[in-house]
Structures are given as C-alpha cells and as structure tokens.
Amino acid sequence: MSNTSLGFIEISGVVAAVDALDIMCKTSGVELATWERKLGGRLVTIVVKGDVASVTEAVETAARKAIKKPAASGIIANPHEEILRLVNLSASRFMNKAAAGNDLDARTIQEV
C-alpha cells in the first residue's frame, strides 16, 4: 500500500454517510476501504483510500457538499503500517459480516 493515502469522514447517520461516500467516489479515484457504525448507526465513519491528491479532493468535497456537516474529517498521507493494520482489521470484520450475510441469503434462498 505504498503511495496510498487514507481519508476519513465521520458523519451523523447512515444516509448522510452513504451520500458522503457517493460524493467522494464520484469526485475522484478513491475507493471504500472500510466503514464503522457506532451508536446504532447514529455516527458513521467512512474510510476511503487512494493517492494523496484524490483522497484530499474527495474528503474536502464531501465535507463541503454532504447533506450533513461531518463531525470530523481527516487525511493521512502515507500512513504508518500500524494505521494500515487497523484499517485492514476493520475491513476484514466488514468483509466477514458481508460474507456471513451472503451465506445466510444463499441458504434462505435454497430453503424457499
């Protein structure tokens, strides 16, 4: 992940978070790294990755144009390996939940 930057937006509500993510992805060539929901989805952190210029543009644009004002935002250019480890851990939990959800859906479909 060299030359990779991370961009963070923490915003109130899942709808506002999805809107901010949409803005970020449409603004520049960033991709979703992971996301975290806290307080039952009332506070959502979106983490995107890409090159420094793309991440900076994406986060700044989303902070300006999102349907709600973000609680916090930040950009880390060339993050330390421990930061990458934390983001990857979060992403793996996110992917495990998604995979478990897909298995459940497939099993439910087979039962019907």
VENZIJO-V649500 format. One record per backbone hydrogen bond with DSSP energy under -1.0 kcal/mol. CO is the residue of the C=O (numbers start at 0). NH is the residue of the N-H. If there is no record, write none. Layout:
# VENZIJO-V649500
CO NH
CO NH
This chain:
# VENZIJO-V649500
0 3
4 49
5 75
6 47
7 73
8 45
9 70
9 71
10 43
12 16
13 17
14 18
15 19
16 20
17 21
18 22
19 23
20 24
21 25
22 26
23 27
27 29
30 48
33 46
35 44
37 42
38 41
42 37
43 10
44 35
45 8
46 32
46 33
47 6
48 30
49 4
50 54
51 55
52 56
53 57
54 58
55 59
56 60
57 61
58 62
59 63
60 64
61 65
71 9
73 7
75 5
79 83
80 84
81 85
82 86
83 87
84 88
85 89
86 90
87 91
88 92
89 93
90 94
91 95
92 96
93 97
94 98
95 99
96 100
97 101
98 102
99 103
100 104
101 105
102 106
103 107
104 108
105 109
106 110
107 111
